[in-house]
């Protein structure tokens, strides 16, 4: 009996994002449901980057928004238990929501007001998600046990994925 060895493909982070974007386009072609899109993005991203231990969305709470309250509520995710609700301006996710800008945090322990949902988190990236009209609908949050795990390649890749999937480019 002969043993066949399968070569391991090592891709750069940039190449991984290119393949990820291709896969997301293929799977979500003509899908209109926002939750289905979010769940699919979470699944594909978590598979593409196994070092990410928490990957998911915090969605703008539309009911509270009508009451004048800016708050995020946990959406589709994979990983350990996430925070259920986060006020705009609080922690990394709330800061991304309030400023509508991507937050790259090399050391979450040095981030003022960081919310420690899981003590294993050492670095984080949070990307705001907009609908086609430019309204904030969610933030995409990724945590890593590694310090300084995220960079401009992650920012560009994740911002491209969010724009492609949810509408605003």
C-alpha positions as CSV (number, residue, x, y, z in Angstrom):
1,X,0.0,0.0,0.0
2,X,1.4,3.4,-1.0
3,X,0.9,6.4,1.0
4,X,0.1,9.6,-0.9
5,X,1.2,12.8,0.6
6,X,-1.0,15.8,0.0
7,X,1.1,19.1,-0.2
8,X,0.1,21.8,2.2
9,X,-0.7,25.0,0.5
10,X,0.7,28.0,2.3
11,X,-0.9,31.3,1.3
12,X,0.0,34.8,2.2
13,X,-2.7,36.7,4.2
14,X,-3.4,38.8,1.0
15,X,-3.9,35.6,-1.1
16,X,-6.2,34.2,1.6
17,X,-8.4,37.3,1.4
18,X,-8.5,37.0,-2.4
19,X,-9.7,33.3,-2.1
20,X,-12.1,34.3,0.7
21,X,-13.7,37.1,-1.4
22,X,-14.0,34.7,-4.3
23,X,-15.8,32.1,-2.2
24,X,-18.1,34.7,-0.5
25,X,-19.1,36.0,-3.9
26,X,-19.8,32.5,-5.2
27,X,-21.8,31.4,-2.1
28,X,-23.8,34.6,-1.6
29,X,-24.6,35.3,-5.2
30,X,-28.3,36.6,-5.2
31,X,-28.7,36.0,-1.4
32,X,-30.8,38.8,0.0
33,X,-31.2,37.7,3.7
34,X,-28.9,39.7,5.9
35,X,-28.6,37.0,8.7
36,X,-27.8,34.3,6.1
37,X,-25.1,36.6,4.7
38,X,-23.7,37.3,8.2
39,X,-23.7,33.6,9.2
40,X,-21.9,32.7,5.9
41,X,-19.3,35.4,6.2
42,X,-18.5,34.3,9.8
43,X,-18.2,30.6,8.8
44,X,-16.0,31.3,5.8
45,X,-13.7,33.8,7.6
46,X,-13.3,31.5,10.6
47,X,-12.3,28.6,8.3
48,X,-9.9,30.8,6.4
49,X,-8.2,32.1,9.5
50,X,-8.2,29.3,12.1
51,X,-6.1,31.5,14.5
52,X,-9.1,33.8,15.0
53,X,-10.9,32.4,18.1
54,X,-13.9,34.7,18.0
55,X,-15.4,35.9,14.8
56,X,-18.8,37.6,14.5
57,X,-21.2,40.5,14.1
58,X,-22.7,42.9,16.5
59,X,-25.8,44.4,14.9
60,X,-27.4,47.8,15.4
61,X,-30.5,47.2,17.6
62,X,-33.1,48.8,15.4
63,X,-35.8,48.8,18.1
64,X,-33.6,50.7,20.5
65,X,-32.5,53.0,17.6
66,X,-36.1,54.2,17.2
67,X,-36.0,55.1,20.9
68,X,-32.9,57.2,20.5
69,X,-30.6,54.6,22.0
70,X,-27.5,53.5,20.1
71,X,-26.7,50.0,21.1
72,X,-25.3,46.8,19.4
73,X,-26.7,43.4,20.0
74,X,-24.8,40.2,19.3
75,X,-25.5,38.6,15.9
76,X,-24.2,35.5,14.1
77,X,-20.8,34.5,15.5
78,X,-18.5,31.6,16.2
79,X,-16.3,31.2,19.3
80,X,-16.8,31.5,23.0
81,X,-19.7,33.3,24.6
82,X,-19.8,36.9,23.4
83,X,-21.1,40.0,25.1
84,X,-24.9,40.3,24.4
85,X,-25.1,44.1,24.2
86,X,-22.6,46.9,23.7
87,X,-23.3,50.6,23.8
88,X,-22.0,52.8,21.0
89,X,-18.7,54.3,22.2
90,X,-18.0,51.5,24.7
91,X,-15.1,49.1,24.1
92,X,-13.6,48.4,20.7
93,X,-16.9,47.4,19.0
94,X,-18.7,50.4,20.4
95,X,-15.9,52.7,19.3
96,X,-16.0,51.3,15.8
97,X,-19.8,51.8,15.7
98,X,-19.6,55.4,17.1
99,X,-16.8,56.5,14.9
100,X,-17.8,54.4,11.9
101,X,-14.1,53.5,11.4
102,X,-12.2,50.3,11.5
103,X,-10.4,49.7,14.8
104,X,-7.2,47.7,14.8
105,X,-6.1,47.1,18.4
106,X,-2.6,45.4,18.8
107,X,-3.1,45.0,22.6
108,X,-6.6,45.1,23.9
109,X,-5.4,45.4,27.4
110,X,-4.0,48.9,26.5
111,X,-7.3,50.0,24.9
112,X,-9.3,52.3,27.2
113,X,-12.6,50.8,28.2
114,X,-11.9,47.4,26.5
115,X,-14.7,44.9,27.3
116,X,-13.2,41.6,28.3
117,X,-15.7,39.0,27.1
118,X,-13.0,36.4,27.0
119,X,-9.7,36.8,28.8
120,X,-7.8,35.0,26.0
121,X,-8.3,38.0,23.7
122,X,-5.1,39.9,23.2
123,X,-5.7,41.7,19.9
124,X,-8.8,42.7,17.9
125,X,-10.1,44.2,14.7
126,X,-13.5,45.6,14.4
127,X,-14.9,46.8,11.0
128,X,-18.1,48.8,10.6
129,X,-20.7,47.4,8.2
130,X,-22.9,49.6,6.1
131,X,-26.0,49.0,4.0
132,X,-26.2,50.3,0.4
133,X,-27.6,53.6,1.7
134,X,-24.5,54.1,3.9
135,X,-26.4,53.4,7.2
136,X,-24.4,51.5,9.9
137,X,-26.1,48.1,10.3
138,X,-23.4,46.2,12.3
139,X,-19.8,45.8,13.2
140,X,-17.7,42.8,12.3
141,X,-15.5,41.7,15.3
142,X,-12.5,39.4,15.3
143,X,-10.4,38.5,18.3
144,X,-7.0,36.7,18.5
145,X,-5.0,35.2,21.3
146,X,-1.9,36.7,19.6
147,X,-0.8,40.2,20.2
148,X,-0.6,42.5,17.1
149,X,-2.4,39.9,15.0
150,X,-4.2,42.3,12.7
151,X,-2.8,44.9,10.2
152,X,-3.7,46.9,7.1
153,X,-4.1,43.8,5.0
154,X,-6.8,42.6,7.4
155,X,-8.4,46.1,7.3
156,X,-8.5,46.2,3.5
157,X,-9.6,42.6,3.2
158,X,-12.4,42.8,5.7
159,X,-13.6,46.2,4.6
160,X,-13.8,44.8,1.0
161,X,-15.7,41.8,2.2
162,X,-18.2,43.9,4.2
163,X,-18.7,46.3,1.2
164,X,-19.1,43.4,-1.2
165,X,-21.6,41.5,1.0
166,X,-23.7,44.3,2.5
167,X,-23.7,47.0,-0.1
168,X,-21.7,50.2,0.5
169,X,-18.4,50.3,-1.4
